[in-house]
Amino acid sequence: MLAKVTFDLGNAEDIERYLGLDRWAHEGPGIGGLLKVRIEDFRVEEVSRTPALDKKGRFTVVRATLHNWETNRYLRRLAGACGISRKRIFSSGLKDKRAVTTQLLVIDAPRHKVESVEIPDTELEILGRTHQKVGMSDHDGNRFTITVRGCCDADGSPLDAKEAMRRVLEIREGMAQRLGDDAFPNWIGPQRFGATRPVTPKVGRAVVEGDYEKAVDLYLGMPGTKMTDDVSTFRKMWLDSKDPAACLENAPSHLGYEKSILEKLVDAPDNYLKAFRALPSSLQLLTIHSLQSLAFNHSLAGRLDAGLDLLEPELGDLVAPIQASGRVDVSKMALVTETNLERCKRNCRLGRLAVTGPLPGQCSIPRFQCRRSNVTF
């Protein structure tokens, strides 16, 4: 019988455990340091194919570079500047906020309208016109350039660049010995969940259960580990009073999504589904993806704990072909059985297939061996 594990999500270590990010792929001294000290320390470049261009196309294709912009907020601002609905701008994914990010956008607006847009800390490069839209996850991946500042030992002693790089190479070699050449556990990072307030999977669980009142309560009221006083007061006020009008009046100006939810509740106090839908559709979907990602992380952690290979499949694993772009084609996944095990192993060694982790959804596959988790999401 499995015991239920509980977490204090006001505690940083418990947050790591809850997210399945409390293990190491290689034991040894790290390099310490800080991420995202400056906006330019974290750069994300979307790797994607430009839609087929046509001068007579309906849509304008741009490459957008954002400095410290949350994607959905920027898209709303861009839509307003173009005089169109937010639903007429198409992108393939959300990017980190505290970063310099570059991605393709397809905008249902004339070229001259887009060319006239001026939004602080952003640049738009017009690529042309097209008849094609882009959809969520259409891109092949993201290329990251990350600067780590202030590398140090656990006791705070500074490391010079040479020693830090030596340790990085040592970690890579240690991972190769344990996991295989160029292999690493592809955990989904804390930004998918909310690094200091992992509310997204909690909301996703409520949505899956059809409990939109709970989803709204969590989004508005769940505390985090690094809240400012005004945010802490606002969230406590909601949990204590559930008064949308009073909370809206006292909501900090930067909590735009919370204010949108409260505005709907002021108009329709008991319509929590309508209030939840005040969130951008991409953010609504992210709550479900976040819950799936939580299950993936714990499944991956269980695989490592069991000493199972990441590169070669076991009975009951799922494998999928690797495309020329390096991306896994999840539409062609196959279950590893006794009849195809050796063939799947051979194709994994040849780089044709990759072992994938589970993302729970509405589709079912034949029952197979699995590692049970005692974590309740």
Secondary structure, DSSP 8 states (H G I E B T S, - for coil): ----B---TTSHHHHHHHTT----SS-S---EEES-SSGGGEEEEEE-----B-TT-SEEEEEEEEES--HHHHHHHHHHHHTS-GGGEE-S----SSSEEEEEEEESS-HHHHHT---TTEEEEEEEEES----TT-S-EEEEEE--EEEB-TTS-B--HHHHHHHHHHHHHHHHHHH-TT-------GGGT-SS--HHHHHHHHHHTT-HHHHHHHHHH---SS--HHHHHHHHHHHHH--HHHHHHHS-TT-HHHHHHHHHHHHSTT-HHHHHTTS-HHHHHHHHHHHHHHHHHHHHHHHHHTT--SSS--TT-EEEEB-TTS-B-GGG-EE--TTTHHHHHHHHHTTSEEEE-----S------------B--
